[in-house]
Amino acid sequence: MIATPEALAEFLEPMRATGRIALDTEADSLHCYFEKLCLIQISIPGWDVLIDPLAGFALEPLFEELARHELIIQGLDYDLRLLRRVGMAEVGGVFDTMIAARLVGCLEFSLAALLQNYFGIVLAKGSQKANWARRPLSPQMEEYARNDTRHLEALTAKLEEELARLGRSEWFRQSCEKAIEATRIVRERELDTLWRISGSGELRGRAAALLRALWTWRDEEARAVDRPAFHIARNDLLIDAAKRFAAGDPVHIPHLSGSRSRRFFEAAEIALALPESDWPKVIRVARQRPTPEMERRFNDFKTRRDHAAKAHRIEASLIGSKSVLENLAADTEATLSKLLPWQRMLLGFEQ
């Protein structure tokens, strides 16, 4: 485990001499409210290294070196977004093994499935939900983490060979570039939708106001103790409590006591006193009713897509999801501008 600037500087030497770098990360989103980068795994020929971002040393030299190489990542979106949040601004390119696997027609494209399919390697699953912020890591956790990157170079070689054989290397390049660009976009939290958790759609009026208040209470409690929100109260308990408060029935949340319980009931009392004008409004998504011509175009695009997917033995959604086809039917030119050239070609718009 690299946990000092001196150890990192020593490892940067062999990194400079290599080409591609296999990379993965681990975070603690299942155990904390504020997600933290807890581990960076890197594999290069002869090295399978774990770097400890929690040790308190500067990671800028690492990020500067990584930017000089093409990275190999299994599912780049999560890892790049996490690394960007802690200061890695640029990348020199990414070979996303998940994107490659889908483009060559793999129906199961998790790392475990790909390694078993190509090499007969069976990965242990025991540390998938481990607390990666704990130190020291157990030997099992260290082995699990190293396995996330140690086989990526060999997997890349297999996938590159298949992409070239199928004539899809350019498809892959376009898809990776688009995925990398998407990680530059910061996803803003929409405050009026965060509390609308699964199951909340059945609540109206005062019950919805109560759920909003109870969700806000839970979020503040979770922030204060840096714990995931479900550690405070599960979604189903909040929804049930909102219904009971609205109906005037007794409410009890298991394991809730002391000042936290007092704040819970205070939040409910405030929500109960709100005038109707302050209750949440039902969000209605305006949808354009399809005209017969739009329906005809949608069916035409779907037929094209499904035919191309079958001919190339890939998932139809890779070429265009249902919503993409609906948008094509409604506004063809605007939607086409958002598709990749290979997707437009398979839909019959470019040769």
C-alpha positions in Angstrom: 0.0 0.0 0.0 1.4 3.4 -1.1 0.8 5.8 1.8 3.6 8.3 1.6 4.9 10.8 -1.0 8.2 9.0 -1.0 6.6 5.7 -1.9 4.5 7.4 -4.6 7.6 9.1 -6.1 9.3 5.7 -6.3 6.3 4.1 -8.1 6.1 7.0 -10.6 9.4 5.9 -12.2 8.1 2.6 -13.6 4.8 4.3 -14.4 6.7 6.7 -16.7 8.2 3.8 -18.6 5.0 2.1 -19.3 2.3 2.6 -21.9 -1.3 2.0 -20.8 -2.2 2.0 -17.1 -5.0 -0.1 -15.7 -6.9 1.9 -13.1 -9.8 1.5 -10.7 -11.1 3.2 -7.5 -12.9 2.3 -4.3 -15.2 4.7 -2.3 -17.2 4.5 0.8 -20.6 5.6 -0.4 -22.3 2.7 1.4 -20.9 3.7 4.8 -20.8 7.6 4.8 -22.9 10.5 3.7 -20.0 12.3 2.1 -18.6 10.0 -0.5 -14.8 9.8 -0.2 -12.2 8.3 -2.5 -10.7 5.6 -0.4 -8.4 3.6 -2.7 -6.8 3.9 -6.1 -5.7 0.6 -7.8 -3.1 0.7 -10.6 -1.6 -2.1 -12.6 1.3 -1.9 -15.0 3.6 -4.7 -16.1 5.2 -6.2 -13.0 3.2 -4.0 -10.5 -0.3 -4.3 -9.0 -0.3 -1.3 -6.6 -2.8 0.2 -4.1 -2.6 3.9 -3.3 -4.1 5.3 -0.2 -5.8 8.7 -0.8 -6.8 8.8 2.9 -3.1 9.0 4.1 -3.0 12.7 3.6 -0.3 13.2 1.0 -0.7 15.1 -2.3 -2.0 13.2 -5.3 -1.2 15.8 -7.9 2.1 14.1 -9.0 0.1 10.9 -9.6 -2.7 12.8 -11.5 -0.1 14.5 -13.7 1.5 11.2 -14.6 -1.8 9.5 -15.3 -2.7 12.3 -17.7 0.2 11.3 -19.9 -1.1 7.8 -20.5 -4.1 6.0 -21.9 -6.0 4.5 -19.0 -7.8 1.1 -19.0 -11.0 1.3 -16.9 -13.9 -1.0 -16.5 -16.8 1.4 -16.7 -15.2 4.8 -16.8 -18.0 7.1 -15.8 -18.0 6.5 -12.0 -14.2 6.4 -11.6 -13.5 9.5 -13.7 -16.2 11.5 -11.9 -14.8 10.5 -8.6 -11.2 11.3 -9.6 -12.3 14.7 -11.1 -13.8 15.6 -7.7 -10.5 15.1 -6.0 -8.4 17.1 -8.5 -7.6 14.9 -11.6 -8.7 17.4 -14.3 -7.4 15.7 -17.5 -7.0 12.2 -18.9 -4.9 11.2 -21.9 -7.6 8.8 -23.1 -9.4 5.8 -21.8 -10.0 2.3 -23.0 -13.3 1.4 -21.4 -13.4 -2.4 -21.3 -17.2 -2.4 -20.6 -17.9 -0.3 -23.7 -15.7 -2.5 -25.8 -17.4 -5.6 -24.5 -20.8 -4.4 -25.4 -19.7 -3.3 -28.8 -18.3 -6.8 -29.6 -21.7 -8.3 -28.5 -21.1 -9.5 -25.0 -24.4 -9.8 -23.2 -22.8 -10.1 -19.7 -20.2 -7.3 -19.4 -19.3 -7.1 -15.7 -15.6 -7.5 -15.0 -16.3 -10.9 -13.3 -18.3 -12.1 -16.3 -15.7 -11.0 -18.8 -12.7 -12.5 -17.0 -14.5 -15.8 -16.6 -15.6 -15.8 -20.3 -12.2 -14.9 -21.7 -9.8 -16.5 -19.2 -11.7 -18.8 -16.9 -10.8 -16.6 -14.0 -13.4 -16.5 -11.1 -13.2 -13.4 -9.0 -14.1 -13.5 -5.3 -17.1 -11.4 -4.4 -16.7 -11.0 -0.7 -15.4 -7.4 -0.5 -17.9 -5.7 -2.9 -19.7 -3.9 -0.1 -16.8 -3.6 2.3 -16.0 -0.3 4.1 -13.0 0.9 2.1 -12.3 3.7 4.5 -11.2 1.3 7.2 -7.5 0.9 7.9 -5.7 -1.4 7.7 -7.4 -3.2 4.8 -7.7 -7.0 5.3 -5.7 -9.3 3.1 -8.9 -10.3 1.4 -9.8 -6.7 0.6 -6.3 -6.0 -0.8 -6.5 -9.1 -3.0 -10.0 -8.1 -4.2 -8.8 -4.6 -5.0 -5.8 -5.8 -6.9 -7.9 -8.2 -9.0 -9.9 -5.2 -10.2 -6.9 -4.0 -12.3 -4.4 -6.9 -12.7 -6.2 -8.5 -15.6 -7.4 -5.4 -17.5 -4.4 -5.3 -19.8 -4.9 -8.9 -21.0 -8.6 -8.3 -21.3 -8.0 -5.1 -23.4 -5.8 -7.1 -25.8 -8.7 -9.6 -26.4 -11.3 -6.9 -26.8 -9.1 -4.9 -29.2 -8.6 -7.9 -31.3 -12.3 -8.5 -31.5 -13.1 -4.9 -32.2 -10.6 -4.9 -35.1 -11.9 -8.2 -36.5 -15.5 -6.8 -36.5 -14.5 -3.4 -37.9 -15.8 -1.6 -34.8 -12.6 0.1 -33.5 -13.9 3.5 -34.7 -17.2 2.9 -33.1 -15.4 2.2 -29.9 -13.2 5.3 -30.2 -16.3 7.5 -30.7 -18.1 5.9 -27.8 -15.2 6.3 -25.4 -14.7 10.0 -26.3 -18.4 10.7 -25.7 -18.3 8.9 -22.3 -15.2 10.8 -21.2 -16.8 14.2 -22.2 -19.9 13.3 -20.2 -17.8 13.1 -17.0 -16.9 16.8 -17.4 -20.6 17.7 -16.8 -21.3 18.2 -13.1 -24.7 16.7 -12.1 -26.6 19.3 -10.0 -28.9 18.1 -7.3 -32.5 19.3 -8.0 -33.7 20.1 -4.5 -37.4 19.8 -5.3 -37.0 16.3 -6.7 -34.6 14.7 -4.2 -37.3 13.9 -1.6 -39.5 12.3 -4.3 -38.1 8.8 -3.4 -39.4 5.5 -4.8 -43.0 5.1 -3.7 -43.6 8.8 -3.1 -45.7 9.2 -6.2 -48.8 7.8 -4.4 -48.6 10.6 -1.8 -50.6 13.8 -2.3 -51.3 17.0 -0.5 -50.4 17.0 3.2 -48.9 13.5 3.1 -46.5 14.7 0.4 -45.6 17.8 2.5 -44.9 15.5 5.4 -42.7 13.2 3.4 -40.7 16.2 2.1 -40.2 17.4 5.7 -39.2 13.9 7.0 -36.8 13.4 4.1 -35.2 16.8 4.9 -34.9 15.8 8.5 -33.2 12.5 7.6 -30.8 14.2 5.2 -29.7 16.7 7.9 -29.3 13.9 10.4 -27.2 11.9 8.0 -25.0 14.9 7.1 -24.4 15.7 10.8 -23.0 12.2 11.6 -21.6 11.4 8.1 -23.7 8.3 7.6 -25.7 7.1 4.7 -29.4 8.2 4.9 -30.7 4.7 5.1 -28.7 4.3 8.4 -31.1 6.9 9.8 -34.4 5.6 8.4 -35.3 3.6 5.4 -37.4 5.0 2.6 -40.3 2.8 3.3 -40.4 3.9 6.9 -40.5 7.6 5.9 -43.4 7.0 3.5 -45.3 5.0 6.1 -44.7 7.7 8.7 -45.9 10.4 6.3 -49.1 8.5 5.6 -49.7 7.9 9.3 -49.1 11.5 10.3 -51.5 12.7 7.6 -54.2 10.3 8.8 -53.7 11.2 12.5 -52.4 7.8 13.4 -49.6 7.0 15.8 -46.1 6.9 14.3 -43.1 4.9 15.5 -39.7 4.6 13.8 -37.6 1.7 15.2 -34.4 2.6 16.9 -35.3 6.3 16.9 -34.8 8.0 20.3 -33.4 11.0 22.2 -32.8 14.3 20.4 -33.0 12.7 17.0 -36.6 11.5 17.7 -37.5 14.9 19.0 -36.3 16.6 15.8 -38.2 14.0 13.8 -41.5 14.8 15.4 -40.8 18.6 15.3 -40.3 18.3 11.5 -43.6 16.5 11.2 -45.4 19.1 13.4 -44.1 21.9 11.2 -45.2 20.1 8.0 -48.7 19.5 9.5 -49.1 23.2 10.1 -48.3 24.2 6.5 -51.1 25.8 4.6 -52.3 24.0 1.5 -50.5 26.6 -0.7 -47.2 25.4 0.6 -47.8 21.7 -0.1 -45.7 20.1 -2.9 -47.1 20.4 -6.3 -47.6 17.3 -8.5 -44.9 17.3 -11.1 -46.4 16.6 -14.5 -44.0 16.0 -17.3 -45.4 17.6 -20.5 -45.3 15.0 -23.2 -46.1 15.7 -26.8 -48.8 13.5 -28.0 -47.5 11.6 -30.9 -49.2 12.2 -34.2 -49.9 9.4 -36.6 -46.9 10.5 -38.7 -44.6 10.5 -35.6 -45.8 7.0 -34.8 -45.1 5.9 -38.3 -41.5 7.3 -38.1 -41.0 5.7 -34.7 -41.9 2.3 -36.0 -39.7 2.8 -39.0 -36.7 3.8 -36.8 -37.4 0.9 -34.5 -37.4 -1.6 -37.4 -34.1 -0.2 -38.7 -32.6 -0.3 -35.2 -33.7 -3.9 -34.5 -32.6 -5.1 -37.9 -29.1 -3.5 -37.4 -28.8 -4.9 -33.9 -29.6 -8.4 -35.1 -27.3 -8.2 -38.0 -24.4 -6.9 -35.9 -25.3 -9.1 -32.8 -25.3 -6.2 -30.4 -27.9 -4.8 -27.9 -30.5 -2.7 -29.7 -30.3 0.0 -27.0 -26.6 0.6 -27.9 -27.8 1.9 -31.3 -30.7 3.9 -29.8 -33.0 3.6 -26.8 -36.7 3.8 -27.0 -36.6 7.5 -25.9 -34.0 8.2 -28.6 -36.3 6.7 -31.2 -39.2 8.8 -29.9 -37.1 11.9 -30.1 -36.0 11.0 -33.6 -39.6 10.7 -34.6 -40.5 14.1 -33.0 -37.4 16.0 -34.1 -35.2 14.0 -36.4 -32.5 16.6 -37.2 -32.0 17.8 -33.6 -31.8 14.2 -32.3 -29.4 13.0 -35.0 -26.9 15.7 -34.0 -26.6 14.1 -30.6 -26.0 10.6 -31.9 -22.5 9.2 -32.8 -21.6 8.7 -36.4 -21.7 4.9 -36.1 -25.2 5.0 -34.6 -26.5 7.3 -37.3 -25.0 4.9 -39.9 -26.7 1.9 -38.4 -30.0 3.8 -38.4 -29.6 4.4 -42.1 -28.8 8.1 -42.1 -25.1 7.9 -43.1 -23.2 5.5 -45.3 
